[in-house]
Every structure is written in structure tokens, then in C-alpha cells.
Amino acid sequence: MVDILHKVGVRSSVDEVFKALTTADGLAGWWTTDTSGVGDTVGGRLEFRFGDLGGFDMKVVELVPDEKVLWEVIDGPEEWVGTHVGFDLSQSADYASVQFKHAGWKEPVMFMHHCSTKWAVFLMSLKAMIETGKGAPAPNDVKIDDFN
Amino acid sequence: MVDILHKVGVRSSVDEVFKALTTADGLAGWWTTDTSGVGDTVGGRLEFRFGDLGGFDMKVVELVPDEKVLWEVIDGPEEWVGTHVGFDLSQSADYASVQFKHAGWKEPVMFMHHCSTKWAVFLMSLKAMIETGKGAPAPNDVKIDDFN
């Protein structure tokens, strides 16, 4: 098993970040505009779509207000199904720290390399959305390679 | 041992990317302006500095023209020393694909999370440098958190 790890600091409160991770409106502002479902309840299902590229369905498996969000991927690309996507939040004086982990990849395939870079791009979009009011969710996301 | 993985596609030839990874001028255009040393010879030493934050010394351990660059970290932060930073290149019709691996971290510490995101930011700087003529090397790099 191999994991994708990231960290960004957002000049805001953890409360703002928690909202951006647990509401369809918040998620649509930085990951993909085509987001629907329930993110603020354990057991809720979130559906993220990326046009012709398909998408991911997540089940919310753990929530601790202002501290932790954990999803299990229940539908999507074969490499993603069964993996877990988590965000651990902590507050320092100026920043809400977002520690990210996409855990449980079976193999470090090329697609995992792509997704690692793309997660960084989307976490910078989350940071921008909260700090400036404008993220870069799909389909207006920053493209990184020939896949997307 | 845990690894940082990334991938970007650069609209260019692998030759252009190889130059950007093996010359001090090329490296100064996307990672840090304060780059010196020898990157185009196995056994060469490259010195990357980031002002007050310190820096890294790398030994070139493998070079295959237009295909592979591999460095060993020989000085820098404790967590980095002994790790390996590698770039595998391949050409498709429109893109030079850059598969990146920073391998051999002892533990997935918070600093590794930070470095993973920051590597993505710098690889996007490499892509921008080649595609647009202008990268964002330190000290004008995109800041991601309270560390840098």
C-alpha cells in the first residue's frame, strides 16, 4: 500500500476549511463544480463528476468538526475504489493547516503519480477559494499533463 | 520507507526537459535562482540554496540523456539526507512526460507532506518555464503554508 501525502496552510480558521470539505457548495468551489450529495453526516454519499473523465463517489466515514474529514471511495476508477481520502485540520496563529492523505493505493502506478500532482493543484485551489474567494475547480482546473 | 510521487506533462521535447534538469541555469529557472554546481556529469555535485531556509546538496548518481536523472541528497535537512530524487522522461506526441520520485523517506512526517505539495508546485514551475519562458523559482515561488 502506498499513500499520497500533502499539506497546505490556509490563512483562515479551521471552521472555514471544514465547511469547504463538508458541504456540496464548498466542495464545488475548489474540486469540481459538478458536486452533489451529503458531506456533513457520517454515512453520507458525495458524488464528484468531471465531465467525460467520469468521477468519484465517496462515503463519509469519519467527521470530527474542525478537525477531521475522512472519505472512502466507493465508486470510480478501479485504482481508487477502496482507498481513503482524509483531511486533518489544525489551527495555528495565522493558518488553518490541512494535512491530506489519499491512502491505500495498491501500486504506485503512473495514474497515482498524476493524481498526486493533481491533488496538490486542487489543494492550492481550496486555499485560493478561501483566501481570495475564487478557487479553480474542474472544468476550470489547472491542467498538468496529457491526461488532464 | 515512503516516497513522494508526481507527474507532469510538458509541451516540449524531452531534450528541453533534460537540459532544465541537468544545467545550473536550467535548474535556476524553476527550482531556486541560487543554484550552482555540475549537473550534467555522474558524480557531479549540485548546490541548491533557499536563503534563510537553507538548502540541499545533491550528487548526480545516474544520467541517461533525455530519459533519466537521479540525484542522491548528500547534505541538507536530516529527513532529506540519503534520499533520492529522480526524474524519468518519456516523449509522447505533444508532451514530454516527467515522472518524478523523491524516494526513501524514513517516516511520513509532516515535513514530508509539505515537501510533497511543494514539489508539485515546483514541477508546475518547470512546466511553466519551458512552455512560457517563465518559471517561479525561489525566492519567487508559490508559498503553500506557514513553513514556506
Interface residues (C-beta under 8 A of the other chain):
Chain A: V2 D3 I4 L5 H6 K7 V8 G9 S92 D94 Y95 S97 Q99 F100 P108 M110 M112 H113 H114 S116 T117 A120 V121 L123 M124 K127 V142 I144 D145 D146 F147
Chain B: V2 D3 I4 L5 H6 K7 V8 G9 S92 D94 Y95 S97 Q99 F100 P108 M110 M112 H113 H114 S116 T117 A120 V121 L123 M124 K127 V142 I144 D145 D146 F147
